[in-house]
Amino acid sequence: MIWTGSSPSTIVLITVDALRYDALSWMPTLQALADDNTVVQDCYSAGSNTPTAMPSIMQSRLPTDYGLIPV
């Protein structure tokens, strides 16, 4: 982890397979996290489906780097 300052920041990565933006209003805890913290608005996936996208998130690598071909 890389940080600036005297203490590290806490990073929480919440991954959801399929979620509409307006559905967060139904989840008050997630909405409170979003309201009180930094939220990344522009996100891109390394794959078009879960079997290619999730390993890429966990390994910080593209699917082609570990032998998968995105469909």
BELDAFEN-V975047 format. One record per backbone hydrogen bond with DSSP energy under -1.0 kcal/mol. NH is the residue of the N-H (numbers start at 1). CO is the residue of the C=O. Records with the same first field share a line. If there is no record, write none. Layout:
NH: CO / CO
//
This chain:
23: 20
24: 21
26: 23
27: 24
31: 27
32: 28
33: 29
34: 30
35: 31
36: 32
53: 49
54: 50
57: 53
58: 54
59: 55
60: 56
65: 62
68: 63
//
